[in-house]
Amino acid sequence: ILLARQKYILGSTIQIAGVMVRAAITVYVLIFISASVEAFVLTQAVLAFIHFLVSRAFCLGELSSIWPTGGAKVSVAEILSVAKTGGALVLFSAAGAAVLQLDKPIISALSSTASVAPYYLASLLCMTPISILASPISQYFQPMVIREMTMGQDGSAMRVIRKFVLSTFLIVALPTLVLWLFREQIIGVWLGENPSNVLVSRYLEILLPGVAIGALGFIPYCLLLYARDFRFQATLSATLTVVTLMLTAMAAVNKNIEAICFVYSAYHVLSTLSSWIRAARLPETKISARNSAITTFKLLLLFSLLFSVVGFMFFER
C-alpha cells in the first residue's frame, strides 16, 4: 500500500526503525534478562507482531485518505475470485521459499549436522545482493514500470526500465565484486578466527556469482507481473524447486556440499534466464524484455572485464 502510494520514505523509515528497534531490544534481553534461544525467539516474535501493527496502522491511514467512509464493500465471491487469480503467485512464492529453506534440513538429515553450519553461513552472506540490495530497488521501480506500461507510454516505460536495470546492476554488481574478492577478509571479520572459515569462503566463492545474477531476475519478474503470466511463474518456480531439492538430496547423500553450492548457483541463473526468455516471447513484454536483456548483457560484459582486471591485480599482489 505504501509503495503504491509512492510513500517510499515513510515505508523505508518504518522498515529501518522496526529492524533497528527489534535488534536493540533483543540485544538488551539477551544481555540483561536471559541469554537463551527461547528468549531470543520470543522477543523476535513479539516485536515482529508490534512491527506489523505499526505498519498496518500507517497503511490504514493511507487508505482512509482514499476512502474516508471505510472503503467499498466486497463480497465473498469477489474475495474468492481474487484468491483464485493470485493462487499461482502463492505457489510461486511458496516454491521460492521452500527451495531457499529446505536445503539446510536436507543436508542435516542426509549428510551431517556439522556440515550445515558453514553452508548456512555462506548462504546467509551470499544472499546479501538479493535481500538487502536488489529487493528494495525492485520494490521502488516495480510499481513505476507497471504503471508506465499500463498507460501505454512506451518511451517513458523504457526509460524507467533502463533506470531499473542500471540501478539494480550497479547497486548489486559492485558490492558483489568487493564481497567476492575480499571474501576471506570479510568472513574473518564477521566470524573471527574459526576453523570453518575456509569452507565458508569456498562455498561463498561458488554461490555468490549465481546469486548475483539471480538478483537481476527482478527485472523480468516485473515484466511477467505486468503480463499477468502467473501460471508460468508458478510452474517454473515449482519445477526448479523440485529439481533443485532432488539434486541437493543426491549431493547430500554423497557428502558433497560443494556440489550443492553449484546446484543452487545454477538454480538462480536458470530462474533468471528462463524468466527473461519467457518475457521476451510474450507480445505484451517482448520489446521491453529484449531491450532490457541487451542492456543487461552489455553491462555484464563491461563488468566481466572490470572483474578480470581487478581480480588479476588483486591476485597478483
Secondary structure, DSSP 8 states (H G I E B T S, - for coil): -TTTTT-HHHHHHHHHHHHHHHHHHHHHHHHHT--SHHHHHHHHHHHHHHHHHHHHHHHHHHHHHH-TTS-----HHHHHHHHHHTHHHHHHHHHHHHHHHTHHHHHHHHT-HHHHHHHHHHHHHHTHIIIIIIHHHHHHHHHHHHHHHHTT-HHHHHHHHHHHHHHHHHHHHHHHHHHHHTHHHHHHHHH-S-TTHHHHHHHHHHHHHHHHHHHTTHHHHHHHHHTT-HHHHHHHHHHHHHHHHHHHHHHHHTT-HHHHHHHHHHHHHHHHHHHHHHHHHSTTTHHHHHHHHHHHHHHHHHHHHHHHHHHHHHHH-
